[in-house]
Amino acid sequence: MRSWTKTVSLTILFIIFIYLIFQSLSVPQKIATTPTKQNTTSSVLPAATMSAQTSNPLAKCHTDGVLPDSSCTPGVIDARVTQENLYQTICSKGYTKTVRPPVSYTNKLKAQQIIEYGYTDINLRDYEEDHLISLELGGNPTEPRNLWPEPGDSPNPKDKIENLCNQKVCHGEITLAKAQQEIATNWTTACQ
């Protein structure tokens, strides 16, 4: 008799689980299409406004060309990197190797975020789990809101912009905060 009760209980739980999955798929999620107001006391920086849809309209996040979704990937700074300690951090050769998260962490996050962005191609090798605010500019190394699955190979055009911004910050041509703001807002035009 216990076996029968266990079977019935498991069947009921399975039916409830399936029902909840179908319910969540039938309700469209609201997609942010307006920029968020910047909070100057927060370490989160707003990215460019996103409105483009991925192939999955129910996806949580959506890219706008090469830019990530600002509501999912606004960019987060590493509070340990400041204008005052540039030459001990981002302007010091080899710094990024000391803060880069392990591939085991970024690959797990990449798989999760590929689903969140609704990409139809789910092959991890087709994406770079990239820091919106790069490590070279004092971006947070592990905060998911600073990482996103950037389609394409690495190195890529964004890497050149990151290097340019780092050089300008380290040569005193632009402040760290300005470079972080620009790359988080629209990396394609940052530090130009």
N, C-alpha and C positions, 0 to 999 in steps of 0.2 A: 504493500500500500504506500509506503514512503517513496518508493521509486516513481510511482504514478504521480504523486503530489509534486515531487521534484520536477518531473517532466512538464506538468501543467504549469507550474510556476515559471520555469524557464521559457516556455512557449509564450506565456503572457508578457514576460519582460521583453522578449524578442519583438513581439507585435507592437508594444509600446515604443520601443527603440525605433523601429521602422516608421511608425506613425510620426514621431518627432522629427525624423530626418526629412520626411516629405513635407511636413509643416514648415520647417525652416527654409526649404527650397522654394516654397510657393509664395513667401513673403519677400518682396524686393527690399533690399537694404538701401537706406538713404545714402546718397553719395555727396560728399562735400564738394561744392563747386565754387565756393568763395574763399578768399584767403582768410586765415585766422589772424586775429589781432596779436601783435607781438607783445609779450610780457617781458619787460626789461629786467625783471629780477630772476627770470628763469634761464636755464642753460639750453633751452630748446629754441632753435631758430627757425623761422618760417621758410618753407621752400616755395617755389613758384606755384601759382594756382594751377590745378590740374582739372581738366574737363574731358579728356579723351577716354574712351571706353576700351577696355581690353576685349578680347573675343568672348569673355564671359561677363555678361552684364550684371550678374549677381556677385561678382568678385568684390571683396572688401576694399581693395586698392586698385587704382588705375594710373597708368603712365600717360604723360603728355609728350609724345615723341621720345626723346632721350631723358626726360626729366621724371623723377619719381613722384608719387602722390604725396603732397604736402601734409595730408592728414595722417598718413601712415609713416612717412619718412620725412619729418620736418628738419632733421639734423640736430645733433646734440654735441655740445662741446665737452672736452675733458677739463674739468675745473683745475686740474693740476698744472695745466699749461697756461701761462700768463704772459703778458707783454714784458714783464720784469724778468722772467726766467727763460726767454727764447733760446739763449745760447747754451743753456743746460738741457734743453728739451728739443724742440723741433729744428733748431739750427745746428744741432750737434750731429755729426755723421754717425749713422747707425741707430739713431733714436727710435725709429719706427719698429725696428726689430725687437726692441725691448718692451713694446706695448702691443704688438700685433697679436690678436687672439689666435688660438690654435685652429687648424683646419677642421678638427672634429666639432668645434663649436660653430664655426661659420657654415659648414655644410649642413648641419642640423637646422640652423636658422634659415639657410637658403632654401631648403626643401619646404619648410613651413611658409616662407614668404612667397615662393613661386605659386603656391596655392592661393594665398591671400591676394596676390596680384592677378590671379585668373589666367596666367599664361597657359596656352594649350600645349606648348613644348615643356615637358617636365624633366628633361634631361639636365642634371646639375652641371654637366660640363659646358652647357651652352650659356652659362651665366657666370658673372663674377659677383660674389657677395661683396659689394663695394660700400665703402664709407662715404656718405654724402659729404660730410665735412671730413676731409681726409686726415689720416694720422699726421701727415706732414703739416697740417694746419691746426693741430690740436683737437681733432675730432675724437669723440668718445670711442674707444676701441671695441666695447662690447654691448653698448646700449642698442637694442633692436631698432629704436627710432632713428638711429644714425646709420643703419645698414639696410641695403636693399639689393634684390637680385637684378643687377644690371645686365641686360642682354648683350651678348657679343663676347669677343675675345679680350684678353688682357695681354699686353697693354692696349689701351684704347685712347681716343681723343681726350677723355676726361683726365687721364693721367698727365698729359702735357699741361693742361690748365692747372692741375694741382701743383706741379713742379714750378710753373711760372709764379703762382701765388706764393709758394714757399720762398722762392728767390726774392720776390718783392718784399715780403715780410722780413726776411733775414737781412736784407740790404737797407731796411728802414724806409722803403718807398711807399709802404702802405701799412696800416696798423693790423695787428692780428685780428682784432674784432671786426674790422672792415672786411678783411679777406674771408673770415668765417661767414659773415653775413652774406657777402656776395656769392660765395660758392653754394650756400644753402638756398639762396633765393633762385639763382639760375646759373648753374656751373658753366653753361656755354658762353656766358658773357663776363664771367668773373675775372677780376684783376687785369682787364684790358686797358 
